[in-house]
């Protein structure tokens, strides 16, 4: 009270000044002395006396509590000038900016941790914070702060402050807002089981020691945008936030743990940096009611997103996973809408096993740089389209057992990306599958099932193509390069409703060449034969059928039965599909026989009466020669002419031809009949 210069007391309708008392004199006593000198005790005099007594008791504080008149709580001791000034600003509902009041030197901005505890928990009797809350800026707290199990009724805003000692807010309860923006925690910051009824903000705050927000419960937004966690760990395990979480541009130097966190809104970590190569970024079991974004985020260490659940989109555009050997794991994640990976980079292994995506999966211009093993998309379920375009898989990609509505794996025509392995074993596609403008080392696609069109366009397969036991509705092959080794094209059990190899009249030859270059399986030829025959292309069907059987025969062509099959059944009848061959060959032999079988060799005793033959012209003689040749050619059939022909009068060349003629009939007629029979069968 020494700073008072003048005190006015109103007594009745009159007032008189009381001058500054002498050093060490209480001004309240001076006021009473003034009353005594005035003389008399009127109503105004009593009023003055009451005022004086209140001043003496310290219950009336002229100028407010910032003058230090609010009694400090027990054990706090005398307040510093900075602390008294903070009380004054708090009572007035104004920002206590210590830099503005006391300047840059740290010594003038120091506050005790015990002072902050007493201020936030209402230990200053007679001090009521303004409804706007408690605002302190640029303060330096020199020792430990403990708010463990404390209840804080007022909104708290601590900006640009620095805590030199440990901060313990475990199990504390802030009934409105907690904001500690641009603050520095030099040592451990413990907010385990923190409860904030409204928003909590630690934007641009620096944590140099461990930071523990495990099992915290926040009723509003949780803002960590631009925060920097430089300590040995940042623990958010079991965090519950009713609204959204922002980690935009936050930096975690040595790992972070959001395992089991539940977020009622959006989880936004766009631009965040997870910089510790030895510290793991754990988001296993994170549940967000809306979208989850790691747009342009960077992970120097391993990242675990297993069992993550997003009620909206999962955005990984521009994200980088830079650990060269530890995986980025998204196994078991569930996304209610879309997953987007535009220009995303995975330097190490990537694992999306058992991921479930209700919307679209988009992988565009991304890079999977790990060469030791394929990127894992085992048993992934994408209920809409999966677009994988211009994306490079240095170690290949495996979609073993996955399910899609549409699946497109495509590159650029100018620069087709190379995939060492593409594994589509057991994949189910409800509508369409497109592979285009890519180079594949090994295509593994056994038990692939596609209920719509399958299109391979400008696909080059160098090492192995395995389509065994696949079931495709329609297959279109356009400019496909297959492995040069026939033993590396596996088509056993491949089934389709339709197939084509481009446009034009010669496309079927490319299909036949495809089968000829594959491992031998007669079912493949039979299926293509059936497809052409069902479409009315009988000649094409026959060509495929013959090619298949010929190839099967040639496997052991040196065996006598195989040689006979090649010569007689293949060459003469086209494995039963070309009976006309035997007809034309037989006709040619019969016609040649008309030259050798001369009617003059008939027995004169039998033809003496046939004057029309002896005196006939060329036509009659030619007819007789033809029927004679036919009678000699047909085995088991007697036309009556062969009996009248005398063999003992023929020349040696004619005798040789006679035996060829007979043997040819014995061979061609049964083959021709068998070929005709096979057509009807």
C-alpha positions as CSV (number, residue, x, y, z in Angstrom):
1,X,0.0,0.0,0.0
2,X,3.1,2.3,0.1
3,X,2.5,3.4,-3.4
4,X,-0.8,5.3,-2.6
5,X,-0.2,9.0,-2.9
6,X,-3.7,10.3,-2.2
7,X,-6.8,8.6,-0.7
8,X,-10.3,10.1,-1.0
9,X,-12.9,9.3,1.6
10,X,-16.4,10.5,1.2
11,X,-18.0,11.4,4.5
12,X,-21.6,12.5,4.0
13,X,-21.6,15.1,1.2
14,X,-18.1,16.2,2.0
15,X,-14.6,14.8,1.2
16,X,-11.2,15.6,2.3
17,X,-7.8,14.4,1.1
18,X,-5.5,12.3,3.2
19,X,-1.9,13.0,2.2
20,X,0.7,10.2,1.8
21,X,1.6,8.9,5.2
22,X,5.1,9.0,6.6
23,X,7.4,6.1,5.9
24,X,6.1,3.0,7.7
25,X,2.7,4.4,8.5
26,X,-0.4,2.5,7.5
27,X,-2.7,4.6,5.3
28,X,-5.7,3.2,7.0
29,X,-4.5,4.6,10.3
30,X,-4.0,7.9,8.7
31,X,-7.5,7.9,7.4
32,X,-8.9,7.2,11.0
33,X,-6.7,10.1,12.3
34,X,-8.2,12.4,9.7
35,X,-11.6,11.4,10.9
36,X,-10.7,12.1,14.5
37,X,-9.4,15.6,13.6
38,X,-12.5,16.4,11.8
39,X,-14.4,15.8,15.0
40,X,-17.7,14.0,15.6
41,X,-19.0,10.6,14.4
42,X,-21.7,11.2,11.9
43,X,-23.1,8.5,9.5
44,X,-20.4,9.5,7.1
45,X,-17.8,9.2,9.8
46,X,-19.0,5.6,10.5
47,X,-18.8,4.9,6.8
48,X,-15.2,6.1,6.8
49,X,-14.4,4.0,9.8
50,X,-15.7,0.9,8.2
51,X,-13.7,1.6,5.0
52,X,-10.6,2.1,7.2
53,X,-11.2,-1.2,9.0
54,X,-11.6,-3.0,5.8
55,X,-8.3,-1.6,4.5
56,X,-6.7,-2.6,7.8
57,X,-8.1,-6.1,7.4
58,X,-6.8,-6.3,3.8
59,X,-10.2,-7.4,2.4
60,X,-10.7,-4.3,0.2
61,X,-7.9,-4.0,-2.4
62,X,-7.9,-0.7,-4.2
63,X,-6.7,-1.2,-7.8
64,X,-7.5,-5.0,-7.9
65,X,-5.6,-8.1,-7.1
66,X,-2.7,-7.3,-9.5
67,X,-1.4,-5.0,-6.7
68,X,-0.6,-8.2,-4.8
69,X,-3.4,-7.8,-2.3
70,X,-4.9,-11.2,-3.0
71,X,-3.5,-13.4,-0.2
72,X,-1.3,-16.1,-1.7
73,X,-2.1,-19.6,-0.8
74,X,-0.2,-21.3,2.0
75,X,3.3,-22.3,1.2
76,X,3.6,-20.0,-1.9
77,X,5.4,-17.2,-0.2
78,X,5.7,-13.7,-1.4
79,X,4.7,-13.1,-5.0
80,X,7.1,-11.6,-7.4
81,X,6.3,-8.5,-9.4
82,X,5.6,-10.6,-12.5
83,X,3.3,-12.9,-10.6
84,X,1.3,-10.0,-9.1
85,X,1.0,-8.5,-12.6
86,X,-0.3,-11.8,-14.0
87,X,-3.0,-11.9,-11.3
88,X,-4.1,-8.4,-12.2
89,X,-4.4,-9.2,-15.9
90,X,-6.2,-12.5,-15.2
91,X,-8.7,-10.7,-13.0
92,X,-9.3,-8.2,-15.8
93,X,-9.7,-10.9,-18.5
94,X,-6.7,-9.6,-20.4
95,X,-3.7,-11.3,-21.9
96,X,-0.7,-11.4,-19.5
97,X,2.1,-10.9,-22.1
98,X,5.2,-10.9,-20.0
99,X,7.4,-9.9,-22.9
100,X,5.4,-6.9,-23.5
101,X,5.4,-5.9,-19.8
102,X,8.9,-6.9,-18.7
103,X,10.9,-7.0,-21.9
104,X,13.1,-9.7,-23.5
105,X,15.4,-10.6,-20.5
106,X,14.3,-13.9,-19.1
107,X,14.7,-12.9,-15.5
108,X,11.8,-10.5,-15.5
109,X,9.4,-13.1,-17.1
110,X,10.0,-15.9,-14.6
111,X,7.1,-17.6,-12.9
112,X,7.1,-20.4,-10.4
113,X,5.5,-23.7,-11.2
114,X,3.7,-23.6,-7.9
115,X,2.3,-20.2,-8.8
116,X,0.8,-21.7,-12.0
117,X,-0.7,-24.6,-10.1
118,X,-2.4,-22.3,-7.6
119,X,-3.6,-20.0,-10.4
120,X,-5.2,-22.8,-12.5
121,X,-6.8,-24.6,-9.6
122,X,-8.3,-21.5,-8.0
123,X,-6.2,-21.5,-4.8
124,X,-6.1,-17.6,-4.8
125,X,-9.1,-16.8,-2.5
126,X,-10.9,-13.8,-3.7
127,X,-9.6,-14.0,-7.3
128,X,-12.0,-14.9,-9.9
129,X,-10.7,-15.3,-13.4
130,X,-12.5,-13.6,-16.2
131,X,-15.0,-15.7,-18.1
132,X,-12.7,-15.4,-21.2
133,X,-10.2,-17.6,-19.4
134,X,-6.5,-17.4,-18.3
135,X,-4.1,-16.0,-20.9
136,X,-0.4,-16.1,-20.2
137,X,2.2,-15.4,-22.9
138,X,6.0,-15.4,-23.0
139,X,6.4,-16.8,-19.5
140,X,9.3,-18.9,-18.3
141,X,8.4,-21.5,-15.6
142,X,11.6,-22.2,-13.8
143,X,10.7,-25.4,-11.9
144,X,8.4,-28.4,-12.0
145,X,4.7,-28.0,-12.6
146,X,2.4,-30.7,-11.1
147,X,-1.3,-30.6,-12.0
148,X,-1.8,-34.3,-11.4
149,X,-5.4,-35.1,-10.6
150,X,-6.1,-31.4,-10.7
151,X,-9.4,-29.9,-11.8
152,X,-9.1,-26.7,-13.9
153,X,-12.4,-24.8,-14.2
154,X,-11.3,-22.0,-16.5
155,X,-10.1,-22.0,-20.1
156,X,-6.3,-21.9,-20.2
157,X,-4.2,-20.3,-22.9
158,X,-0.4,-20.6,-22.4
159,X,1.3,-19.3,-25.6
160,X,5.0,-18.9,-26.3
161,X,5.9,-20.1,-22.8
162,X,8.7,-22.3,-21.7
163,X,8.7,-25.0,-19.0
164,X,12.2,-25.6,-17.8
165,X,11.2,-28.3,-15.4
166,X,9.1,-31.4,-15.9
167,X,5.4,-30.9,-16.4
168,X,3.0,-33.4,-14.8
169,X,-0.6,-33.0,-16.0
170,X,-1.5,-36.7,-15.6
171,X,-5.2,-37.4,-14.8
172,X,-5.9,-33.6,-14.8
173,X,-9.2,-32.4,-15.9
174,X,-9.6,-29.1,-17.9
175,X,-13.3,-28.3,-17.9
176,X,-13.2,-26.1,-21.0
177,X,-10.2,-25.3,-23.4
178,X,-6.5,-26.1,-23.0
179,X,-4.2,-24.3,-25.4
180,X,-0.4,-24.4,-25.1
181,X,0.6,-23.1,-28.5
182,X,4.3,-22.4,-29.4
183,X,5.3,-23.6,-25.9
184,X,8.5,-25.4,-25.1
185,X,8.7,-28.3,-22.7
186,X,12.4,-28.8,-21.8
187,X,11.8,-31.9,-19.8
188,X,9.2,-34.6,-19.6
189,X,5.6,-33.6,-20.4
190,X,3.2,-36.0,-18.8
191,X,-0.5,-35.7,-19.9
192,X,-1.4,-39.3,-19.4
193,X,-5.1,-39.7,-18.9
194,X,-5.5,-36.0,-19.4
195,X,-9.2,-34.9,-19.8
196,X,-10.2,-31.8,-21.7
197,X,-13.9,-31.1,-22.1
198,X,-13.4,-28.9,-25.2
199,X,-10.5,-28.3,-27.6
200,X,-6.9,-28.9,-26.8
201,X,-4.1,-27.3,-28.8
202,X,-0.4,-27.8,-28.7
203,X,0.2,-26.3,-32.1
204,X,3.9,-25.5,-32.9
205,X,4.9,-26.7,-29.4
206,X,8.3,-28.2,-28.8
207,X,8.7,-31.3,-26.6
208,X,12.3,-31.9,-25.8
209,X,11.7,-34.7,-23.4
210,X,9.3,-37.6,-23.4
211,X,5.7,-36.6,-24.2
212,X,2.8,-38.8,-22.8
213,X,-0.8,-38.3,-24.0
214,X,-1.7,-41.9,-23.5
215,X,-5.4,-42.6,-22.7
216,X,-6.1,-38.9,-22.8
217,X,-9.8,-37.9,-23.5
218,X,-10.6,-34.8,-25.4
219,X,-14.1,-33.5,-26.0
220,X,-13.2,-31.3,-29.0
221,X,-10.4,-30.9,-31.5
222,X,-6.9,-31.9,-30.8
223,X,-4.4,-29.6,-32.6
224,X,-0.8,-30.6,-32.8
225,X,-0.1,-28.9,-36.1
226,X,3.6,-27.9,-36.4
227,X,4.5,-29.5,-33.0
228,X,8.0,-30.9,-32.7
229,X,8.6,-34.0,-30.6
230,X,12.4,-34.2,-30.0
231,X,12.3,-36.5,-27.0
232,X,12.7,-40.2,-26.8
233,X,9.0,-40.9,-27.4
234,X,5.6,-39.5,-28.1
235,X,2.9,-41.7,-26.6
236,X,-0.7,-41.3,-27.7
237,X,-1.7,-44.9,-27.1
238,X,-5.4,-45.2,-26.4
239,X,-6.1,-41.5,-27.0
240,X,-9.8,-40.6,-27.4
241,X,-10.8,-37.5,-29.3
242,X,-14.4,-36.7,-29.9
243,X,-13.7,-34.5,-32.9
244,X,-10.6,-34.2,-35.2
245,X,-6.9,-34.5,-34.7
246,X,-4.4,-32.4,-36.6
247,X,-0.7,-33.3,-36.9
248,X,-0.1,-31.1,-40.0
249,X,3.6,-30.5,-40.4
250,X,4.3,-32.0,-37.0
251,X,7.8,-33.6,-36.5
252,X,8.4,-36.7,-34.5
253,X,12.2,-37.3,-34.1
254,X,12.2,-40.6,-32.3
255,X,8.9,-42.5,-32.9
256,X,5.3,-42.0,-32.0
257,X,2.6,-44.3,-30.8
258,X,-1.1,-43.8,-31.7
259,X,-2.0,-47.5,-31.2
260,X,-5.7,-47.9,-30.3
261,X,-6.5,-44.2,-30.6
262,X,-10.1,-43.3,-31.4
263,X,-10.9,-40.1,-33.3
264,X,-14.4,-38.9,-33.8
265,X,-13.5,-36.7,-36.8
266,X,-10.7,-36.4,-39.3
267,X,-7.1,-37.5,-38.6
268,X,-4.9,-35.1,-40.5
269,X,-1.1,-35.7,-40.5
270,X,-0.4,-33.9,-43.8
271,X,3.2,-32.9,-44.1
272,X,4.2,-34.6,-40.9
273,X,7.7,-35.8,-40.5
274,X,8.5,-39.1,-38.7
275,X,12.2,-38.5,-38.7
276,X,13.7,-41.1,-36.4
277,X,15.1,-44.1,-38.5
278,X,15.1,-46.2,-35.3
279,X,11.8,-45.0,-34.0
280,X,8.7,-46.6,-35.2
281,X,5.5,-44.7,-36.2
282,X,2.7,-46.8,-34.8
283,X,-0.9,-46.2,-35.9
284,X,-2.0,-49.8,-35.3
285,X,-5.7,-50.0,-34.5
286,X,-6.2,-46.2,-35.0
287,X,-9.9,-45.5,-35.6
288,X,-11.1,-42.3,-37.3
289,X,-14.7,-41.7,-38.0
290,X,-13.8,-39.6,-41.0
291,X,-10.8,-39.4,-43.4
292,X,-7.2,-40.1,-42.5
293,X,-4.5,-38.1,-44.3
294,X,-0.8,-38.5,-44.5
295,X,-0.5,-36.2,-47.6
296,X,3.2,-35.5,-48.2
297,X,4.2,-37.1,-44.9
298,X,7.7,-38.7,-44.5
299,X,8.6,-41.8,-42.5
300,X,12.3,-42.4,-41.9
301,X,11.6,-45.4,-39.8
302,X,9.2,-48.3,-39.9
303,X,5.5,-47.5,-40.0
304,X,2.7,-49.6,-38.7
305,X,-0.8,-48.9,-39.9
306,X,-2.2,-52.4,-39.2
307,X,-5.9,-52.6,-38.4
308,X,-6.3,-48.9,-39.0
309,X,-10.0,-47.9,-39.6
310,X,-11.0,-44.8,-41.6
311,X,-14.6,-43.8,-41.9
312,X,-13.7,-41.7,-45.0
313,X,-10.7,-41.7,-47.3
314,X,-7.1,-42.7,-46.6
315,X,-4.8,-40.3,-48.4
316,X,-1.2,-41.2,-48.8
317,X,-0.4,-38.9,-51.8
318,X,3.2,-37.8,-51.9
319,X,4.0,-39.7,-48.7
320,X,7.5,-41.3,-48.4
321,X,8.4,-44.4,-46.5
322,X,12.2,-44.3,-46.5
323,X,13.4,-47.1,-44.2
324,X,15.3,-49.4,-46.6
325,X,14.5,-52.7,-44.9
326,X,11.7,-52.3,-42.3
327,X,8.1,-52.6,-43.6
328,X,5.4,-50.1,-44.0
329,X,2.5,-52.2,-42.8
330,X,-1.2,-51.6,-43.6
331,X,-2.3,-55.2,-43.0
332,X,-5.9,-55.6,-41.9
333,X,-6.8,-51.9,-42.4
334,X,-10.4,-51.0,-43.2
335,X,-11.2,-47.9,-45.2
336,X,-14.9,-46.9,-45.7
337,X,-14.3,-44.9,-48.9
338,X,-11.2,-44.5,-51.1
339,X,-7.4,-45.1,-50.7
340,X,-5.3,-42.7,-52.8
341,X,-1.5,-43.1,-53.3
342,X,-0.4,-40.5,-55.9
343,X,3.4,-40.3,-56.2
344,X,3.9,-42.3,-53.0
345,X,7.3,-43.8,-52.4
346,X,8.1,-47.1,-50.5
347,X,11.8,-47.7,-50.2
348,X,11.4,-50.7,-48.0
349,X,8.8,-53.5,-48.0
350,X,5.1,-52.7,-48.2
351,X,2.4,-54.9,-46.7
352,X,-1.3,-54.4,-47.4
353,X,-2.4,-57.9,-46.5
354,X,-6.1,-58.3,-45.7
355,X,-6.8,-54.7,-46.3
356,X,-10.5,-53.8,-47.0
357,X,-11.4,-50.8,-49.1
358,X,-15.1,-50.0,-49.8
359,X,-14.3,-47.5,-52.5
360,X,-11.5,-47.0,-55.0
361,X,-7.9,-47.9,-54.7
362,X,-5.7,-45.5,-56.7
363,X,-2.0,-46.1,-57.2
364,X,-0.7,-43.5,-59.7
365,X,3.0,-42.7,-60.4
366,X,4.0,-44.3,-57.1
367,X,7.2,-46.3,-56.6
368,X,7.8,-49.5,-54.7
369,X,11.6,-49.6,-54.6
370,X,12.3,-52.6,-52.5
371,X,13.9,-55.3,-54.8
372,X,14.1,-58.2,-52.4
373,X,10.4,-59.2,-52.4
374,X,7.1,-58.2,-54.0
375,X,4.9,-55.6,-52.5
376,X,2.2,-57.6,-50.6
377,X,-1.4,-57.1,-51.4
378,X,-2.5,-60.5,-50.2
379,X,-6.2,-61.1,-49.8
380,X,-7.0,-57.4,-50.3
381,X,-10.7,-56.6,-50.9
382,X,-11.5,-53.6,-53.0
383,X,-15.2,-53.2,-53.6
384,X,-14.9,-50.7,-56.4
385,X,-12.1,-50.1,-59.0
386,X,-8.4,-50.6,-58.4
387,X,-6.4,-48.4,-60.7
388,X,-2.7,-49.1,-60.6
389,X,-1.2,-46.8,-63.3
390,X,2.4,-45.8,-64.1
391,X,3.5,-47.3,-60.8
392,X,6.8,-49.1,-60.5
393,X,7.4,-52.3,-58.5
394,X,11.1,-52.9,-58.3
395,X,10.5,-56.3,-56.6
396,X,7.1,-56.9,-58.3
397,X,3.7,-57.0,-56.8
398,X,1.5,-59.8,-55.4
399,X,-2.3,-59.7,-55.2
400,X,-2.6,-63.3,-54.1
401,X,-6.2,-64.1,-53.2
402,X,-7.5,-60.6,-53.5
403,X,-10.9,-59.4,-54.7
404,X,-11.8,-56.5,-56.9
405,X,-14.7,-55.1,-58.9
406,X,-12.3,-53.8,-61.5
407,X,-8.6,-54.2,-61.6
408,X,-6.3,-52.2,-64.0
409,X,-2.5,-52.6,-63.9
410,X,-1.1,-50.3,-66.6
411,X,1.9,-48.3,-67.5
412,X,2.9,-45.8,-70.1
413,X,3.1,-46.8,-73.8
414,X,6.2,-44.6,-74.2
415,X,8.0,-46.2,-71.2
416,X,6.3,-49.4,-70.0
417,X,7.4,-50.1,-66.4
418,X,9.0,-53.4,-65.6
419,X,7.7,-55.7,-62.9
420,X,9.8,-58.7,-62.0
421,X,6.7,-60.5,-60.7
422,X,3.0,-60.0,-61.0
423,X,1.1,-62.5,-58.8
424,X,-2.6,-62.8,-59.4
425,X,-3.1,-66.3,-58.0
426,X,-6.6,-66.8,-56.8
427,X,-7.7,-63.3,-57.6
428,X,-11.4,-62.7,-58.1
429,X,-12.5,-59.8,-60.3
430,X,-16.3,-59.2,-60.5
431,X,-16.1,-57.1,-63.7
432,X,-13.0,-56.5,-65.7
433,X,-9.2,-57.0,-65.6
434,X,-6.9,-54.9,-67.7
435,X,-3.1,-55.3,-68.0
436,X,-1.6,-52.8,-70.4
437,X,1.7,-51.3,-71.4
438,X,3.9,-53.2,-68.9
439,X,6.8,-55.6,-69.0
440,X,6.6,-58.6,-66.7
441,X,9.3,-61.0,-65.7
442,X,6.9,-63.6,-64.3
443,X,3.1,-63.6,-64.5
444,X,1.6,-65.9,-61.9
445,X,-2.1,-66.1,-62.4
446,X,-3.4,-69.5,-61.5
447,X,-7.0,-69.9,-60.4
448,X,-7.7,-66.4,-61.5
449,X,-11.4,-65.8,-61.9
450,X,-12.8,-62.8,-63.9
451,X,-16.5,-62.6,-64.5
452,X,-16.1,-59.9,-67.3
453,X,-13.6,-59.0,-70.0
454,X,-9.8,-59.6,-69.6
455,X,-7.6,-57.5,-71.7
456,X,-3.9,-57.9,-72.2
457,X,-2.6,-55.0,-74.3
458,X,1.1,-54.4,-75.1
459,X,2.2,-56.7,-72.4
460,X,5.6,-58.3,-72.6
461,X,6.2,-61.4,-70.5
462,X,9.8,-62.5,-70.5
463,X,10.2,-65.4,-68.0
464,X,7.0,-67.2,-67.2
465,X,3.3,-67.0,-67.8
466,X,1.2,-69.2,-65.7
467,X,-2.6,-69.1,-66.2
468,X,-3.4,-72.6,-65.1
469,X,-7.0,-73.4,-63.9
470,X,-8.1,-69.8,-64.5
471,X,-11.7,-69.1,-65.4
472,X,-12.2,-66.0,-67.6
473,X,-15.4,-64.8,-69.3
474,X,-13.6,-63.3,-72.3
475,X,-9.9,-62.9,-73.1
476,X,-8.5,-60.4,-75.5
477,X,-4.8,-60.5,-76.3
478,X,-3.4,-57.5,-78.2
479,X,0.3,-57.3,-79.0
480,X,1.3,-59.7,-76.2
481,X,4.8,-61.0,-76.1
482,X,5.0,-64.4,-74.5
483,X,8.1,-66.2,-73.1
484,X,10.3,-67.7,-75.8
485,X,10.5,-71.0,-74.0
486,X,7.4,-73.1,-74.5
487,X,7.9,-74.7,-71.2
488,X,7.3,-71.4,-69.4
489,X,3.8,-70.8,-70.8
490,X,1.4,-72.7,-68.6
491,X,-2.2,-72.8,-69.8
492,X,-3.4,-76.1,-68.4
493,X,-7.1,-75.9,-67.4
494,X,-7.5,-72.3,-68.7
495,X,-11.2,-71.7,-69.4
496,X,-13.0,-68.9,-71.2
497,X,-16.2,-68.1,-73.1
498,X,-14.5,-66.2,-75.8
499,X,-11.0,-65.3,-76.9
500,X,-9.4,-63.0,-79.5
501,X,-6.0,-61.8,-80.5
502,X,-6.9,-58.5,-82.0
503,X,-8.8,-57.5,-85.2
504,X,-8.6,-58.9,-88.7
505,X,-8.8,-62.2,-90.5
506,X,-5.5,-63.5,-89.3
507,X,-6.0,-63.0,-85.5
508,X,-6.9,-66.7,-85.1
509,X,-3.4,-67.6,-86.2
510,X,-1.9,-65.6,-83.4
511,X,-4.1,-67.6,-81.0
512,X,-2.9,-70.8,-82.5
513,X,0.7,-69.7,-82.3
514,X,0.0,-68.8,-78.6
515,X,-1.1,-72.4,-77.9
516,X,1.8,-73.9,-80.0
517,X,4.3,-72.0,-77.9
518,X,2.7,-73.1,-74.6
519,X,3.2,-76.3,-72.6
520,X,1.3,-79.0,-74.4
521,X,-2.2,-79.7,-73.1
522,X,-4.8,-81.0,-75.5
523,X,-7.6,-79.3,-73.5
524,X,-6.3,-75.9,-74.7
525,X,-6.6,-76.9,-78.4
526,X,-10.0,-78.6,-77.8
527,X,-11.3,-75.4,-76.1
528,X,-10.2,-73.1,-79.0
529,X,-11.5,-75.7,-81.5
530,X,-14.9,-75.6,-79.6
531,X,-14.9,-71.8,-79.6
532,X,-14.3,-71.5,-83.3
533,X,-16.8,-74.3,-84.1
534,X,-19.4,-72.7,-81.9
535,X,-19.0,-69.5,-83.9
536,X,-19.3,-71.2,-87.3
537,X,-15.6,-71.0,-88.2
538,X,-15.3,-74.7,-89.1
539,X,-12.1,-74.4,-91.1
540,X,-10.3,-72.6,-88.2
541,X,-11.6,-75.1,-85.7
542,X,-10.2,-77.9,-87.9
543,X,-6.9,-76.2,-88.1
544,X,-6.6,-75.9,-84.4
545,X,-7.7,-79.5,-83.8
546,X,-5.2,-80.8,-86.3
547,X,-2.4,-78.7,-84.8
548,X,-3.1,-80.0,-81.3
549,X,-3.1,-83.6,-82.3
550,X,-0.1,-83.2,-84.6
551,X,1.9,-81.6,-81.7
552,X,0.9,-84.4,-79.4
553,X,2.0,-87.0,-82.0
554,X,5.3,-85.2,-82.7
555,X,6.4,-85.6,-79.1
556,X,7.5,-89.1,-79.9
557,X,7.6,-89.0,-83.6
558,X,10.3,-91.8,-83.9
559,X,8.0,-94.5,-82.6
560,X,6.5,-96.6,-85.4
561,X,2.9,-96.0,-84.3
562,X,3.5,-92.3,-84.2
563,X,5.2,-92.3,-87.6
564,X,2.2,-94.2,-89.0
565,X,-0.2,-91.7,-87.4
566,X,1.7,-88.8,-88.9
567,X,1.8,-90.3,-92.4
568,X,-1.7,-91.9,-92.6
569,X,-4.0,-90.3,-90.0
570,X,-2.5,-86.8,-90.1
571,X,-1.4,-86.6,-93.7
572,X,-4.3,-88.4,-95.3
573,X,-7.2,-87.4,-93.1
574,X,-6.2,-84.5,-90.8
575,X,-7.0,-86.6,-87.7
576,X,-10.5,-87.2,-89.1
577,X,-11.3,-83.6,-89.7
578,X,-10.3,-83.7,-93.4
579,X,-12.0,-86.8,-95.0
580,X,-12.0,-85.1,-98.3
581,X,-8.3,-85.6,-98.5
582,X,-8.7,-89.4,-98.9
583,X,-11.4,-88.9,-101.5
584,X,-9.2,-86.7,-103.6
585,X,-6.2,-88.9,-103.2
586,X,-8.2,-92.0,-104.1
587,X,-9.7,-90.3,-107.1
588,X,-6.3,-89.4,-108.3
589,X,-5.1,-93.0,-107.9
590,X,-8.1,-94.3,-109.7
591,X,-7.6,-91.9,-112.6
592,X,-3.9,-92.8,-112.8
593,X,-5.1,-96.5,-112.9
594,X,-7.0,-95.8,-116.1
595,X,-3.7,-95.4,-117.8
596,X,-2.3,-98.7,-116.6
597,X,-5.4,-100.9,-116.7
598,X,-5.9,-101.4,-120.5
599,X,-9.1,-102.9,-121.7
600,X,-7.3,-104.9,-124.3
601,X,-6.1,-107.2,-121.5
602,X,-9.6,-108.4,-120.8
603,X,-10.2,-112.2,-121.4
604,X,-11.4,-112.5,-125.0
605,X,-13.7,-115.4,-124.1
606,X,-15.7,-113.1,-121.8
607,X,-15.8,-110.0,-124.0
608,X,-16.3,-111.6,-127.4
609,X,-19.9,-110.4,-127.4
610,X,-19.1,-106.8,-126.2
611,X,-18.9,-105.4,-129.7
612,X,-19.7,-101.9,-128.2
613,X,-16.5,-102.1,-126.3
614,X,-14.3,-103.6,-129.1
615,X,-15.7,-101.2,-131.7
616,X,-16.4,-98.3,-129.2
617,X,-14.9,-94.8,-129.2
618,X,-12.6,-93.2,-126.7
619,X,-15.3,-92.3,-124.2
620,X,-16.6,-95.8,-123.9
621,X,-13.1,-97.2,-123.5
622,X,-12.2,-94.5,-120.9
623,X,-15.4,-95.4,-118.9
624,X,-14.4,-99.1,-118.9
625,X,-10.9,-98.3,-117.9
626,X,-12.2,-96.1,-115.0
627,X,-14.5,-98.7,-113.6
628,X,-11.8,-101.3,-114.0
629,X,-9.4,-99.1,-112.0
630,X,-12.1,-98.5,-109.4
631,X,-12.8,-102.2,-109.2
632,X,-9.2,-103.0,-108.6
633,X,-8.9,-100.1,-106.0
634,X,-11.9,-100.9,-103.8
635,X,-11.1,-103.6,-101.4
636,X,-13.9,-106.1,-100.7
637,X,-16.1,-104.7,-103.5
638,X,-16.6,-106.6,-106.8
639,X,-17.8,-104.7,-109.8
640,X,-17.2,-107.7,-112.1
641,X,-14.5,-106.2,-114.2
642,X,-11.4,-107.2,-112.3
643,X,-12.3,-110.8,-112.9
644,X,-12.1,-110.4,-116.7
645,X,-8.7,-108.7,-116.6
646,X,-5.7,-110.9,-117.3
647,X,-2.7,-110.1,-115.2
648,X,-0.4,-112.5,-117.1
649,X,-0.3,-110.3,-120.1
650,X,0.7,-107.0,-118.3
651,X,4.2,-105.5,-118.3
652,X,6.4,-105.3,-115.2
653,X,5.8,-101.6,-114.6
654,X,2.1,-102.2,-114.8
655,X,2.5,-105.0,-112.4
656,X,4.3,-102.8,-109.9
657,X,1.6,-100.2,-110.2
658,X,-1.1,-102.8,-109.9
659,X,0.2,-103.8,-106.4
660,X,0.5,-100.1,-105.4
661,X,-3.0,-99.5,-106.6
662,X,-4.4,-102.4,-104.5
663,X,-2.4,-101.4,-101.4
664,X,-3.5,-97.8,-101.7
665,X,-7.1,-99.0,-101.8
666,X,-6.7,-101.1,-98.7
667,X,-5.2,-98.1,-96.9
668,X,-7.3,-95.1,-98.1
669,X,-10.7,-96.6,-98.0
670,X,-10.6,-97.6,-94.3
671,X,-9.0,-94.2,-93.4
672,X,-11.6,-92.4,-95.4
673,X,-14.5,-94.3,-93.8
674,X,-13.0,-93.6,-90.3
675,X,-12.7,-89.9,-91.1
676,X,-16.3,-89.8,-92.2
677,X,-17.4,-91.6,-89.1
678,X,-15.5,-89.3,-86.9
679,X,-17.3,-86.4,-88.4
680,X,-20.7,-87.8,-87.6
681,X,-19.6,-88.8,-84.1
